Amino acid sequence: MKVYNNILETIGNTPLVRLKKVEEKYNLDLNLYAKLESFNPTNSVKARPAYYMIKKLYQDNLIDKSSLIIEATSGNTGIALAMVCAYFGNPCLLVMPETMSKERIDLMKLYGAKIVLTDGKLGMKGSILKAEELQKENVNSIIVGQFSNIFNSLSHYETTAYEIDKAMDGLIDYIFIGVGTGGTISGLARYFKEKDFLIKIIAIEPEKSSVLSGNLPHKHKIEGIGAGFIPEILDLALIDEVIQAKENEAFKYTKELPMLEGISIGLSSGAVLSCAIQYINKYQLKDKNIVMIFPDSAFKYFSTGIFE
């Protein structure tokens, strides 16, 4: 057992777990794996980019311990940034749509962050505009800019993708990834397309706000994906196909997996699982190795009412 010097050293190296009971229940003649990012500090995939982005700001001498860190977030990035800022001693101001779950807000406050809520109808764009306004009002402040910050995707290129590749010994056919900021999918897609262009990268977005499919943004309930616009760091050229997740299907698998596999997942993970099974059945895939990214766990979503 390794002793860590601080909480930031524990980021990454999350488990990759085969979902054999899902394979059996849905008669899937292939290998279905889930990368459980809830094993990161703050229980989500966003610990990776949060640390990378703040560390880079320090390395470039763009911030010091008195600098106010500002960010627009749908939740998980904000929680992770609040944690990283708490460790480094920076004040943190987070802006998010009012539609996000209460647990997310409470966790941000737990790490000492201040919260500003924006009109849910305006989506992430409304939060981004408010963050820019607040940055102008506060001296010695900086916006992290997860939707345009290349260190968001680089964190996944250098860590998440490498971990998956090593665990699977390179034997991967498909990777299913939900799209929020675009950081996870862009980092993984670039890594695996450089290694083997035949590996298929499948993007998941909410059916109700399917902007990647050319539709208009709309309010939806699958927290963590579907920002309502195409993020700057999202490399669409590396995506092989986009699938729209239905809310009822996402909720179904979010509730089912804990009782089936003993694995707690969040709403975006349920969306990824539902779309992966849909895709497998549509194309009658067999003898394939499929990897899914599960960004977080269920505990931030009890106030949404989907588990009642």
N, C-alpha and C positions, 0 to 999 in steps of 0.2 A: 504494500500500500504506500503510495507516494504522499509526502507532506507538501502542501502548497504554501507559497509565501503570501498569497493574497487571493481574493475571490476571482480576480480577472484571469489568473492562471488556469482556472477551472473551465473556462469557456472552450467549447468544442469537444471533439472526440466523443460525440453522442452515439448511442447504440443504433445499429442497423438491424432490424428485427424482421424475420420472416413471419408472415401472417398465414400460417398453415390452416388455422380453423376457418379463416375467410375463404381460402382456396377450396376447402372441403365443402363448406356451406353453399358456395356459388358455383361448384363444379368447374373450377378453373384448373386447367391442365398446364400449369406453368408455375413459376416461382415469383411470389409477390412479397416485396420487401418495403418496410417503412423506416425512414430515417427520423428518429424520435428527438426532435429539437427541443422538446420540453425539458430535457435533461440539462440544458444550459442554465446558468444563473438567470434569474427572473423568468425561468420556465418558458423561454421561447427562442426561436432562431435569431431574433433581433439583437441578442447579446453580442453576436459576432460583428455585425456592421457598426453597432454603437461604439464598441471598443476601438475598432479600426479607425473610425472617423474622428473620434476625440483624440486618440493617440497621434494621428497625423497632424491635427491642429497644434498639438504641443510640439511635435517634432519640427514643424515649420515656424515656430514661435509666433503663431497667430493668436494664441490665447495664453493667459497665465491663470493662476488660481482665483483671481478676482473677476475673471471674465464671466459674463452671463451667457449661458448656453440656451439658445432659443430654437425650438423646432415645432413644426406642424406634424401631427402624428394621428394615426387611427387607434393607437394604443400601445402595441407591443414595443415599437421603437422608442416611444416615450418612456415606458417603464424601464427599458434597458439603458437609455440615456440618463435617466434619473439615478439609476444604480451606479453607472460609471462616473457621473458627476459627483455623487456622494463620496465615492472612493477618492477622487482627485481633489475634492473640496470646492468644486465649482457650484455657484447658484444655477438653478435650472428652471426655465419657464417653458411650459408646454402648451400648445394650442391644439384643440381637437374638436371634432363635431360633437354636438350634444347627444347624438344617437348612440355613442359608444357605451359599452357596459359599465355599470357602477364599479365593478371590481377593478377595472383598469384605472379609473380615476383614483380610487382608494390606494392602489399600489404605488402610483406615481407620488402621491402625497406621503406615503410611508417612507419613501426615499428622500423626502424633503423638497420635492419639486412644487412649484406653483402652477396652477392650472387656469387656463382661459378657454371657455367653451364657445363654439360658434354655431350658427344656425345649421341644423342638420340637413336642410334642403339644399344648402350650398356645397355640401360634401367636403372633400379634402381641399378643393380650390378655395373655398371660403376660409379654411383654417390657414392655408398658405399665405393668403393675402393679409390676414390678421397678424400672422407671425412677422411678415415684412414690415407692417405698420409698427409693431412693438419694437422691432430691432432699431428702427429709426428714432424711436423715443428713448432708447436706453444706450448711454455711452458705454464703451468697452463691452459690447455684446456682439454675438455672432450667430448666424443661422447655420445649422449643420447641413441642411439641404439634402436629405436622404434621397429625394427623387432625382437629383442631378449629381450627387457626389459619387465619383467613380470608386471611392474606397468602400462604398456599400457593396457593389458587385465584386470588387477585388477580395473582400473578406471571404466570399463564397468560392471564388476561383482558387484562392490559396489554401482554404481550410476545408469547407464542406465538400467540395468536389473531390479534393485529394483523399479525404477520409472514405468517401463512397468508393472511389476507384480502388483504393488499397483493400478495403473490405471485400469487394466483389472480384478482386483480381482482374479487373478490367472487363469482366464478362457481363455486360449490360446491354439490353436491347432498347428499352424505353425508360424515360424519366418523366414523371408527372409532377408538375410544380404549379402552385397557385401564384397568381400575379397581383402584387400590391404595388410596391415601389419599383419592382422590376429587378431589384438587386440580386435576389437568389437565383432567378431563372437566367439572368444574363451572365452571372458568374459561372454557373454550372454549364450552361450551354456553350460558352466560349471554351471552357476547359475540355469538355467531352468532344466537341466538334473538332478541336485541334488534334485530339487523340484518335478519334474514329468518327468520321463524318456520317457513318451509317447509324450511329446511335440517335434515336428519335427523341426530340424534346417536345413534350406536349404541355401547352399552357392551359391553365384553368382560370376562368373568370365567371362572375355571377351572370346568370341569364338576364337578370333585370337591369344590369348596367354593363352590357357587353360592348364596350367601346373598342376593344381589340378586334371585334368582328364587324366594326363599322357602324355600330348603333349608338344612339344617344345615351348619355349617362342618366342614371335614375337612382333614387334611394333604394337600398336593398339591406338585407339582414345578415349577409355572410361577412361578418367582421374580419378585417385583416387582408382581404383581397378586393379588387374592384374599386380603385381610387376615383374613377369617373373621368380619367384622362389618360393619355399615353405618356408615361414618365420618360424623362430625357435619357435616363441610363438604360432603358429597355431596348435591347437589340432585337427587333422583330425579324431580322434576316436569319437569325439563328434558331427560330422557332419553326417546327415542322407542322404543327397543327394547334388550333385553339378550340377548346371545348367549353360550352356554357353550362355552368352548374345550376341546377334547379334547387331552390331553397328547401323544398320539402324532402328531396333526396339527400341533400347535405345534412339536414337535421336528423334524418333517419339513421344514417351511418354514424353520425356523431354520438347518438344515443345507443346504437347497437354494439359498437366496437368494445366499449368497456365490459359489457356482459359476455361478449363472445371471446375476446382475446385477453381481457384484463388490462387493456390499454386505454387510458383516458386521453381523448383528443378534443381539440377545439373545432369551431365551425368551419374554418377554412380547410382543416384536415379532412373533415367529413365531406366537404365539397370535392377535394382531390380524390378521395377513395371512391366516391360515387361515380365520378367521371372516369376513373381508371377501369372500374368494373363495366361501365357502359361501353367504353372503348374496346375492351377485351372481347366482350360479347358481340359487338358490332362487326369487328374484323375477325372474329373466331380465332384469336391468337392462341397458340399452343407452343409448349417447349421454349418459352421466352423467360428472360430475367427482367422483371419490371421493378423499378425503384420509385417510391413516392416520398415526397418531402412533407412531413407532418410538422407544421410550424410551432404548435403549442398544445396545451392540454385543456381540459374542460373547466378548470376551476374558475376561470375569469368570466364564465358565461352563465352561471346559475341565475343571475338576476334577469337574464333575457327571457326566462320562462320556457325555454324549449325542452327542459328536462322534466317539466311537470306532467 
